[in-house]
Every structure is written in C-alpha cells, then in structure tokens.
Amino acid sequence: MNKTSTRKLVLTGLFIALGIILPYFTGRIGELGRALLPMHIPVLIAGFVCGGPYGLVVGFVTPILNSVISGMPPMFPYAVTMSFELAAYGLMTGILYKLFPKKDVFVYPALLISMLVGRIVWGIASLFFIGLSGDAFTWQMFIGGAFLNAIPGIIIQIIIIPIIVIALKRAGFIENEG
C-alpha cells in the first residue's frame, strides 16, 4: 500500500468517525438537529478530499454504523435508504470534483449536482425499501423528505462545505486533484 492510499484510508476513517460524532451533538436539539443533516457533511467532504470510491464507502457505512451504535436512524428503512443516498453523495462529489476544472468556483456545481443526485437516489431507495414493507412512498413524502424538511441542512451544506473544501485545497489536503 502506498503513502497516498494509506492517507486516504486514514482520512476515510476520520470522515466516518465525524459522521458518527456530529449526529450525536446535533441530535440533542430534536427535530432541528436532524434537519441539519449532520451525517451528510463529512460524507460530502470525503468525496472532495479522497475521491469518489472513498466517498462512496464513507457514505454507505456511516448511516449503518450510526444505526448499530446509537439506534439512530432506525436501521430499516431509514439507515438503509440513507446509505444509498450518502453513498451517492460521496461518489458524486469525488467524481465531479475530479472532472471539473480545478478553479474554486467549480466546488459549487460539484456540490449541488451531488446533492441533487443523492436525493434522487434516496427517493428511489425509499420507493423500493418502503414498498417492501408494504407502505406507499408518495411524491409528497419525497419532496418533504428530500427538500422541504432538509432546508436548514441544505443551506448549511451550501455555505460551509465549499468554504471547508477550498480551505483544504489551499492547505494541500485534497487528495482528489485530477
């Protein structure tokens, strides 16, 4: 294993740990804490920093581990559907950041497209897994869960993630540079 792979593996573990720790703190403020989407932030950043495959792993593993460790989110269907959503976030931020020009402004479209793709993946996973339980997953549930209830977290992600990614890039911590 080379130095770069080892570094990415260590950072992957760090991002998973952050994805477990952040919900612990925000969960203490009830519904608002869940609306802040604390697991999403380290996953999105992991894709930018380490690349798509590592971001995918962080995204897929984090909700499952959170469910096993804390019971939140409940494993089925929430942690399972979130695993697909967050895996898509981590994969897409890594792929898009690598494909787009390396100017700071391109962090925003990579982030926004990734957030949209992840929410679509969540909707498809929810349709499938909630359908398996015999319940219906409606268009209203999709819009509410993917967008309306997530507005505080979406705003925070759009503000804080580009700032963090650009700062990490300038400090030389981004491993996902073309």
C-alpha positions as CSV (number, residue, x, y, z in Angstrom):
1,M,0.0,0.0,0.0
2,N,1.5,3.3,-1.0
3,K,1.6,6.5,1.1
4,T,-1.4,8.1,-0.8
5,S,-3.6,5.0,-0.3
6,T,-2.7,4.9,3.4
7,R,-3.5,8.6,3.8
8,K,-6.9,8.2,2.0
9,L,-7.7,5.2,4.2
10,V,-6.9,7.1,7.3
11,L,-9.0,10.1,6.1
12,T,-11.9,7.8,5.3
13,G,-11.9,6.5,8.9
14,L,-11.8,10.1,10.1
15,F,-14.8,11.1,8.0
16,I,-16.7,8.0,9.1
17,A,-15.9,9.0,12.8
18,L,-17.1,12.6,12.1
19,G,-20.3,11.2,10.6
20,I,-20.9,9.3,13.8
21,I,-19.9,12.1,16.2
22,L,-21.8,15.0,14.6
23,P,-25.3,13.5,14.8
24,Y,-24.6,12.8,18.5
25,F,-24.2,16.5,19.2
26,T,-27.0,17.8,16.9
27,G,-29.4,15.0,17.9
28,R,-29.7,16.7,21.3
29,I,-31.7,19.5,19.7
30,G,-34.5,17.3,18.4
31,E,-36.1,17.8,15.0
32,L,-33.9,20.8,14.2
33,G,-30.8,18.6,14.8
34,R,-32.0,16.0,12.3
35,A,-32.9,18.8,9.8
36,L,-29.2,20.0,10.0
37,L,-28.2,16.7,8.2
38,P,-25.0,16.2,10.3
39,M,-24.1,12.9,8.6
40,H,-24.1,14.5,5.1
41,I,-21.3,17.0,5.8
42,P,-18.4,14.6,6.4
43,V,-19.6,12.4,3.5
44,L,-19.7,15.2,1.0
45,I,-16.3,16.5,2.1
46,A,-14.9,12.9,2.0
47,G,-15.7,12.7,-1.7
48,F,-14.0,16.0,-2.4
49,V,-10.9,15.2,-0.3
50,C,-10.3,11.5,-1.0
51,G,-12.2,10.8,-4.3
52,G,-15.4,9.0,-5.3
53,P,-14.6,5.5,-4.2
54,Y,-13.7,6.5,-0.7
55,G,-16.6,8.9,-0.5
56,L,-18.9,6.1,-1.5
57,V,-17.6,3.9,1.3
58,V,-17.9,6.7,3.9
59,G,-21.5,7.4,2.7
60,F,-22.6,3.8,2.7
61,V,-21.0,2.8,6.0
62,T,-21.8,5.8,8.2
63,P,-25.6,5.5,8.5
64,I,-25.4,1.8,9.1
65,L,-22.8,2.3,11.8
66,N,-24.8,5.1,13.4
67,S,-27.8,2.8,13.5
68,V,-25.9,0.0,15.1
69,I,-24.1,2.2,17.6
70,S,-26.9,4.6,18.6
71,G,-30.1,3.2,17.1
72,M,-30.5,6.4,15.1
73,P,-31.5,6.4,12.4
74,P,-33.5,3.2,12.7
75,M,-32.0,0.5,10.5
76,F,-35.0,-0.2,8.3
77,P,-35.9,1.6,6.2
78,Y,-34.1,4.8,7.2
79,A,-30.4,3.8,7.7
80,V,-30.6,1.6,4.6
81,T,-32.1,4.3,2.4
82,M,-29.7,6.9,3.8
83,S,-26.8,4.5,3.0
84,F,-27.6,4.7,-0.7
85,E,-28.2,8.4,-0.6
86,L,-25.0,9.2,1.2
87,A,-23.0,6.8,-0.9
88,A,-24.2,8.7,-4.0
89,Y,-23.2,12.0,-2.3
90,G,-19.6,10.8,-1.6
91,L,-19.2,9.1,-5.0
92,M,-20.6,12.1,-7.0
93,T,-18.6,14.8,-5.2
94,G,-15.5,12.8,-5.8
95,I,-16.2,12.2,-9.5
96,L,-17.4,15.7,-10.3
97,Y,-14.6,17.4,-8.4
98,K,-12.1,15.4,-10.4
99,L,-13.8,16.1,-13.7
100,F,-14.5,19.8,-13.3
101,P,-11.8,22.4,-13.8
102,K,-9.7,23.0,-10.6
103,K,-11.0,26.5,-10.0
104,D,-12.6,27.2,-6.6
105,V,-15.9,28.2,-8.2
106,F,-16.4,24.6,-9.5
107,V,-16.8,23.3,-6.0
108,Y,-20.3,24.7,-6.1
109,P,-21.7,22.8,-9.1
110,A,-20.0,19.6,-8.0
111,L,-21.7,20.0,-4.6
112,L,-25.1,21.0,-5.9
113,I,-25.3,18.3,-8.5
114,S,-24.1,15.7,-6.0
115,M,-26.8,16.8,-3.5
116,L,-29.5,16.5,-6.2
117,V,-28.3,13.1,-7.3
118,G,-28.1,11.8,-3.8
119,R,-31.7,13.0,-3.1
120,I,-32.9,11.2,-6.2
121,V,-31.1,8.0,-5.2
122,W,-32.7,8.4,-1.7
123,G,-36.1,8.7,-3.3
124,I,-35.6,5.5,-5.5
125,A,-34.2,3.6,-2.5
126,S,-37.2,4.8,-0.3
127,L,-39.6,3.8,-3.0
128,F,-38.1,0.3,-3.1
129,F,-37.4,-0.3,0.6
130,I,-40.6,1.3,2.0
131,G,-42.5,-0.5,-0.7
132,L,-41.0,-3.8,0.6
133,S,-42.5,-3.0,4.0
134,G,-46.0,-2.8,2.4
135,D,-46.3,1.0,2.8
136,A,-46.5,3.6,0.0
137,F,-43.8,6.1,-0.7
138,T,-45.6,9.1,-2.3
139,W,-44.4,12.1,-4.3
140,Q,-45.3,14.3,-1.3
141,M,-43.1,12.1,1.0
142,F,-40.2,12.5,-1.5
143,I,-40.5,16.3,-1.7
144,G,-40.9,16.6,2.0
145,G,-38.0,14.3,3.0
146,A,-35.6,15.3,0.3
147,F,-36.1,19.0,0.2
148,L,-38.7,20.7,2.5
149,N,-37.7,19.1,5.8
150,A,-34.0,19.4,4.8
151,I,-33.9,23.1,4.1
152,P,-31.7,24.0,7.2
153,G,-29.2,21.3,6.3
154,I,-29.2,22.2,2.6
155,I,-28.4,25.8,3.5
156,I,-25.6,24.8,5.9
157,Q,-24.1,22.4,3.3
158,I,-24.2,25.1,0.5
159,I,-22.4,27.6,2.8
160,I,-20.0,25.5,4.9
161,I,-18.8,22.7,2.5
162,P,-17.3,25.0,-0.2
163,I,-15.5,27.0,2.4
164,I,-14.0,23.9,4.0
165,V,-13.1,22.3,0.6
166,I,-11.5,25.4,-0.7
167,A,-9.6,25.9,2.6
168,L,-8.4,22.2,2.5
169,K,-7.4,22.6,-1.2
170,R,-5.3,25.7,-0.4
171,A,-3.7,23.9,2.6
172,G,-2.8,21.0,0.3
173,F,-5.1,18.4,1.9
174,I,-7.1,17.5,-1.1
175,E,-6.1,14.1,-2.4
176,N,-8.6,14.1,-5.3
177,E,-6.8,16.5,-7.7
178,G,-7.1,15.2,-11.2
